[in-house]
Amino acid sequence: MGSSQSNLCVSVRGEKVEFEDSWFSRGASRFAYKGKYQGKRCVVKLYAKEIYDIMGDEAWKADAQASHTAHEMAVLFNRDVQTQKPLKFLIPEIMRVTQNAKILLLWFIPIQKTVKGKLPNTQESSDIMIPEGATVAVEDFIVGEYVKFLSNSTWINIGIPCNAPAAFSHYTFHKSGGTLLVCDLQGVRGDNGYILTDPAIHSSERPGYYGVTDLGKVGILRFFQNHECNDLCRKFRRPVVSFTPTGEANKYYQKIQQIQRKQGSTYTYELGTELHQMHKEMKMSLQPITE
């Protein structure tokens, strides 16, 4: 005899979101849970412990900043570029877990529920998977077929039309004056446009500014090593790169080209101290404007 309680997270304004016991999707760094927010379906995203241990709450702050910046760039792209399918980025609401799923024996003795573990077909205690006090991101549930268009390491989905997402990434470098490049684009391509989530941004100022998927100038150069311009972005400027000392240029170009082109995200810690060394010794500017 007894009752149960659901997972619950709360915003700084006191708004509450209940979400399911077990995740329905997971990436390399996050688990995604279905929930309800203000009467609408939503997704609650929780960082895996391995990533959270590296960045703590800064991980979500960086992600939120990346989403806001990507949204601002998409507004400009939709204005400046003639495309039939405009791009829109979801902006997450950052909340904190105040309770995890429990069974209340005799209505008052709490017992942790057993939920899906880190891997499919495994089980774990709810307090291990969803610790109270953890920071989560809440955003609208996207209806439709979820697709990865391109990654943060130059992989592009050749099985579907990707001209607009690829051109958008190129546009962000051009429009920002070479200070950043938005990539790692995923979401739903619908009749009225693209709805995208979880972007990565490479910052030319310093790798890691936008989180663990920000590969800095190294990531920007890796994108352009594989990017083939299409009619939407052919006139946009590309980077001009040099290295100090100049004799190391070929070695660095080869090392950057060896960064694995994969569908999943590439993280700063995977590339180690060499990422920061290459970033430090690389000078990047924009191509001159040509008529």
C-alpha positions as CSV (number, residue, x, y, z in Angstrom):
1,M,0.0,0.0,0.0
2,G,1.2,3.5,-0.7
3,S,1.6,6.0,-3.6
4,S,4.3,7.3,-5.8
5,Q,5.9,10.6,-6.8
6,S,7.2,11.8,-10.1
7,N,10.4,13.5,-11.1
8,L,10.0,17.2,-10.7
9,C,12.0,20.3,-11.7
10,V,11.3,23.9,-10.9
11,S,12.3,27.2,-12.6
12,V,13.6,30.3,-10.8
13,R,10.0,31.7,-11.2
14,G,8.5,28.7,-9.4
15,E,7.1,27.0,-12.6
16,K,7.0,23.2,-12.2
17,V,7.6,20.4,-14.7
18,E,6.9,16.8,-14.1
19,F,8.7,14.3,-16.2
20,E,8.8,10.6,-16.8
21,D,10.8,8.1,-14.8
22,S,13.0,6.9,-17.7
23,W,14.7,8.6,-20.6
24,F,13.4,8.1,-24.1
25,S,16.5,9.3,-26.0
26,R,20.2,9.9,-25.2
27,G,23.2,11.4,-26.9
28,A,26.9,11.3,-26.0
29,S,26.4,13.9,-23.2
30,R,22.7,14.1,-22.3
31,F,19.6,12.1,-21.4
32,A,16.2,13.3,-22.6
33,Y,13.0,12.7,-20.7
34,K,9.4,13.5,-21.8
35,G,7.5,15.9,-19.6
36,K,4.7,18.5,-19.4
37,Y,5.3,22.2,-19.1
38,Q,2.4,24.7,-18.9
39,G,0.1,22.1,-20.3
40,K,2.3,21.3,-23.3
41,R,4.6,18.4,-24.1
42,C,8.2,19.2,-23.4
43,V,11.6,17.5,-23.2
44,V,13.7,17.6,-20.0
45,K,17.5,17.2,-20.7
46,L,19.9,16.1,-18.1
47,Y,23.7,16.0,-18.5
48,A,25.4,12.7,-18.1
49,K,27.5,12.7,-14.9
50,E,30.8,12.5,-16.8
51,I,30.1,15.8,-18.5
52,Y,28.6,17.5,-15.5
53,D,31.7,16.6,-13.4
54,I,33.8,18.5,-15.9
55,M,31.7,21.7,-16.2
56,G,29.1,21.7,-13.5
57,D,26.3,24.2,-14.0
58,E,28.5,26.1,-16.4
59,A,27.6,23.4,-19.0
60,W,24.0,24.6,-19.1
61,K,25.0,28.3,-19.0
62,A,27.2,27.7,-22.1
63,D,24.4,25.7,-23.8
64,A,21.8,28.4,-23.1
65,Q,24.2,31.0,-24.5
66,A,24.8,28.9,-27.6
67,S,21.1,28.6,-28.2
68,H,20.5,32.3,-27.8
69,T,23.3,33.2,-30.1
70,A,22.2,30.6,-32.7
71,H,18.6,32.0,-32.5
72,E,19.9,35.5,-33.1
73,M,22.0,34.4,-36.1
74,A,19.0,32.5,-37.5
75,V,16.8,35.6,-37.4
76,L,19.5,37.4,-39.5
77,F,19.9,34.5,-41.8
78,N,16.2,34.3,-42.5
79,R,16.2,38.0,-43.3
80,D,19.3,38.0,-45.5
81,V,19.1,34.7,-47.4
82,Q,16.3,33.7,-49.7
83,T,15.2,30.2,-48.6
84,Q,11.8,28.5,-48.6
85,K,12.4,26.9,-45.3
86,P,13.5,29.4,-42.5
87,L,15.5,28.2,-39.5
88,K,14.3,28.5,-35.9
89,F,16.2,27.4,-32.8
90,L,14.5,26.4,-29.5
91,I,15.8,28.2,-26.5
92,P,15.8,26.1,-23.3
93,E,14.5,27.1,-19.9
94,I,17.0,26.2,-17.2
95,M,15.5,24.5,-14.1
96,R,16.6,22.5,-11.1
97,V,15.4,19.0,-10.0
98,T,13.6,19.2,-6.7
99,Q,12.5,15.6,-6.4
100,N,13.1,12.4,-8.2
101,A,10.8,9.4,-8.7
102,K,10.0,7.5,-5.5
103,I,7.5,5.0,-4.2
104,L,5.9,6.2,-0.9
105,L,5.4,3.0,1.1
106,L,2.4,3.5,3.5
107,W,2.2,6.9,1.8
108,F,5.2,8.4,3.7
109,I,8.2,6.0,3.6
110,P,10.2,7.0,0.5
111,I,11.8,4.2,-1.6
112,Q,13.8,5.1,-4.7
113,K,12.3,3.8,-8.0
114,T,14.2,1.5,-10.3
115,V,14.5,3.2,-13.7
116,K,16.3,2.8,-17.0
117,G,20.1,3.0,-16.5
118,K,22.7,4.8,-18.5
119,L,22.6,2.2,-21.3
120,P,19.6,0.4,-22.9
121,N,18.4,-2.8,-21.1
122,T,20.1,-1.7,-17.9
123,Q,18.5,-0.5,-14.6
124,E,19.5,2.0,-12.0
125,S,18.1,3.7,-8.9
126,S,16.3,7.0,-9.7
127,D,18.5,9.0,-7.4
128,I,21.6,7.9,-9.4
129,M,20.0,8.8,-12.8
130,I,18.2,12.0,-11.7
131,P,19.9,13.4,-8.6
132,E,18.0,16.0,-6.6
133,G,19.6,19.4,-7.1
134,A,20.7,18.6,-10.7
135,T,20.4,21.4,-13.3
136,V,18.3,20.5,-16.4
137,A,17.2,22.2,-19.6
138,V,13.5,22.2,-20.6
139,E,12.3,22.9,-24.1
140,D,9.3,22.3,-26.4
141,F,8.8,18.8,-27.7
142,I,9.5,18.8,-31.5
143,V,6.9,16.9,-33.5
144,G,8.2,15.1,-36.5
145,E,11.2,13.1,-37.7
146,Y,14.3,14.1,-35.7
147,V,17.3,14.4,-38.0
148,K,21.0,15.2,-37.6
149,F,21.9,17.6,-40.4
150,L,25.6,18.2,-39.6
151,S,27.9,17.8,-36.7
152,N,30.6,20.0,-35.1
153,S,33.4,18.0,-36.7
154,T,32.4,18.5,-40.4
155,W,30.2,15.4,-40.9
156,I,27.2,16.2,-43.0
157,N,24.1,14.1,-43.7
158,I,24.3,13.3,-47.4
159,G,21.0,11.4,-47.3
160,I,18.8,14.4,-47.0
161,P,18.7,18.0,-48.3
162,C,21.2,20.0,-46.2
163,N,21.8,23.1,-48.3
164,A,20.1,25.5,-45.9
165,P,21.7,24.2,-42.6
166,A,25.2,24.0,-44.2
167,A,24.8,27.5,-45.7
168,F,23.6,28.8,-42.3
169,S,26.8,27.5,-40.6
170,H,28.9,29.3,-43.3
171,Y,26.7,32.4,-42.9
172,T,27.3,32.6,-39.1
173,F,31.1,32.8,-39.7
174,H,30.6,35.4,-42.4
175,K,28.1,37.5,-40.5
176,S,29.9,37.5,-37.2
177,G,33.1,38.8,-38.8
178,G,34.8,35.4,-38.2
179,T,34.3,35.4,-34.5
180,L,32.1,32.2,-34.4
181,L,30.5,29.4,-36.4
182,V,27.3,27.7,-35.4
183,C,27.2,24.0,-36.3
184,D,26.0,20.6,-34.9
185,L,22.6,21.2,-36.3
186,Q,19.7,18.8,-35.6
187,G,16.0,18.9,-35.3
188,V,13.0,18.6,-37.6
189,R,12.6,19.7,-41.2
190,G,8.9,20.4,-41.7
191,D,6.7,22.0,-44.3
192,N,7.2,25.5,-42.7
193,G,10.9,25.3,-42.1
194,Y,13.5,23.8,-39.7
195,I,13.1,23.6,-35.9
196,L,16.6,23.0,-34.5
197,T,18.0,22.3,-31.0
198,D,21.3,21.7,-29.2
199,P,23.6,23.7,-31.5
200,A,27.3,23.9,-31.0
201,I,29.3,27.1,-31.6
202,H,33.0,27.3,-32.4
203,S,34.4,30.5,-31.0
204,S,37.5,32.1,-32.6
205,E,38.3,33.8,-29.3
206,R,38.9,30.7,-27.2
207,P,37.8,27.1,-27.4
208,G,35.3,26.0,-24.8
209,Y,33.6,29.4,-24.4
210,Y,30.4,27.9,-25.6
211,G,30.9,24.6,-23.8
212,V,32.5,21.2,-24.4
213,T,31.6,21.1,-28.1
214,D,33.3,24.5,-28.8
215,L,36.5,23.5,-30.7
216,G,37.5,27.1,-31.3
217,K,39.4,28.1,-34.5
218,V,40.3,24.4,-34.9
219,G,36.6,23.5,-35.3
220,I,36.1,26.4,-37.7
221,L,38.9,25.3,-39.9
222,R,37.8,21.7,-39.8
223,F,34.3,22.8,-41.0
224,F,35.7,24.6,-44.0
225,Q,38.1,21.8,-44.9
226,N,35.0,19.8,-45.8
227,H,32.4,22.5,-46.7
228,E,31.3,22.8,-50.3
229,C,29.4,26.0,-50.9
230,N,26.0,25.9,-52.4
231,D,23.9,28.6,-54.1
232,L,22.8,30.0,-50.7
233,C,26.3,30.7,-49.4
234,R,28.6,30.9,-52.4
235,K,29.2,34.7,-51.8
236,F,30.0,34.4,-48.2
237,R,33.6,34.9,-47.0
238,R,35.7,32.0,-45.8
239,P,38.6,32.0,-43.4
240,V,42.3,32.8,-44.2
241,V,44.5,30.9,-41.9
242,S,48.2,31.0,-41.0
243,F,50.3,29.5,-38.2
244,T,53.1,30.7,-36.1
245,P,55.7,29.4,-36.6
246,T,55.0,29.1,-40.4
247,G,57.0,26.0,-40.7
248,E,54.5,24.1,-38.6
249,A,51.5,24.9,-41.0
250,N,51.5,21.6,-42.9
251,K,51.7,19.6,-39.7
252,Y,48.8,21.4,-38.1
253,Y,46.7,21.2,-41.2
254,Q,47.2,17.5,-41.3
255,K,46.4,17.1,-37.6
256,I,43.2,19.1,-37.9
257,Q,42.2,17.1,-41.0
258,Q,42.7,13.9,-38.9
259,I,39.9,15.0,-36.5
260,Q,37.4,12.2,-37.0
261,R,34.4,13.2,-39.1
262,K,31.5,11.7,-37.2
263,Q,27.8,12.1,-36.7
264,G,28.1,12.5,-32.9
265,S,29.7,15.5,-31.3
266,T,33.5,15.9,-30.8
267,Y,34.4,17.3,-27.4
268,T,37.3,19.6,-26.3
269,Y,38.6,17.1,-23.8
270,E,38.9,14.4,-26.6
271,L,41.5,16.6,-28.4
272,G,43.4,17.3,-25.2
273,T,46.1,20.0,-24.8
274,E,46.9,19.9,-28.5
275,L,43.6,21.7,-29.3
276,H,44.7,24.7,-27.2
277,Q,48.2,24.7,-28.7
278,M,46.9,24.7,-32.3
279,H,44.3,27.3,-31.4
280,K,47.0,29.5,-29.9
281,E,49.3,29.3,-32.9
282,M,46.6,29.8,-35.5
283,K,45.8,33.2,-36.9
284,M,42.4,33.5,-38.6
285,S,40.9,36.3,-40.6
286,L,38.3,36.7,-43.3
287,Q,38.8,36.6,-47.1
288,P,38.9,40.0,-48.7
289,I,35.5,41.1,-50.1
290,T,35.3,40.5,-53.9
291,E,32.7,41.9,-56.2
